[in-house]
């Protein structure tokens, strides 16, 4: 019983001794690690730790000033690179710095200098050890101000952009004014800027394709319609009775200024797109024809005869009169169609109304055999 009691008292004491030894070891390890890290940092207190690389440049053991000078000598792309923009024979050449790219030397050096310093004890030790054993590769701090590039492209756009010009056709009195259309050009600054960003990320010289968009006018060309108008207004419009006899009215003249007022000029949509259309106002022509119709129209009159009882034949006393009526619709259509072909003299289209009894009537044809009264 006494042996058992002694053994139970010795076991807790051994465990305490082992725990104390473990804790002491940890403390010694931490103290050693801290001492090593502190000593390492003390040696390189004002220099970049060994193994730190940036943009292919070894910054090991360099002071921040030395590192800044070294990096600035090697990272020259922002100031010395060339970006080319081309539009046909027109060329613009800019450095990345002109386009808003800048190498932040001080910030880059600060980033390199902070490696192995800004973390906890073990983090700093791990970073220092990794850099010393295999090298730690960092990227430089490059900033890009897209506003600068956007402004640069806007200046190019001022030289490239061309407004859309719609074809114009109108009358100034009797003068035909015609201006052909023009295809507009517009530099798409946003899309060009996107392509520029891709190129700058490569840190290489390159040529950027300017994204230029063509914009067609609604109506590009109307020279044919302009020539048709000139043909129509080349002289006054003259209407007359074909083979006019003594006493017939006319001719009638529509002068060029009045004719110009009858012109309709407008844009219409066709299968091939929008285009100008020129026409004479058919209603205006019709009103003019309706005004002269009473002067032109003539009623038909039968011939008058006397009967020769001896010969049983008719003797012409008063010739027949052939009637006529102005065909307003046909005349109107002829004018509206042919005036644009340069025709200015238009015979009126007449409907002939023959009398029931003409000059050539005979007693037999009329059924007369004897003098009735």
Secondary structure as UniProt FT lines:
FT   HELIX           2..43
FT   TURN            44..46
FT   TURN            50..51
FT   STRAND          52..54
FT   TURN            55..56
FT   STRAND          57..58
FT   TURN            60..61
FT   HELIX           64..74
FT   HELIX           77..80
FT   STRAND          83..87
FT   TURN            88..89
FT   STRAND          90..94
FT   TURN            96..100
FT   STRAND          101..103
FT   HELIX           105..114
FT   TURN            115..117
FT   HELIX           121..134
FT   STRAND          136..138
FT   STRAND          142..144
FT   HELIX           146..160
FT   STRAND          168..172
FT   TURN            173..174
FT   STRAND          175..179
FT   STRAND          184..187
FT   HELIX           189..201
FT   TURN            202..203
FT   STRAND          206..209
FT   STRAND          212..215
FT   HELIX           223..232
FT   STRAND          237..240
FT   TURN            242..243
FT   TURN            246..247
FT   STRAND          252..254
FT   HELIX           256..261
FT   STRAND          263..270
FT   TURN            271..272
FT   STRAND          273..280
FT   HELIX           282..296
FT   STRAND          304..308
FT   TURN            309..312
FT   STRAND          313..318
FT   STRAND          323..326
FT   HELIX           328..338
FT   HELIX           339..341
FT   STRAND          345..347
FT   STRAND          350..353
FT   TURN            359..360
FT   HELIX           363..366
//
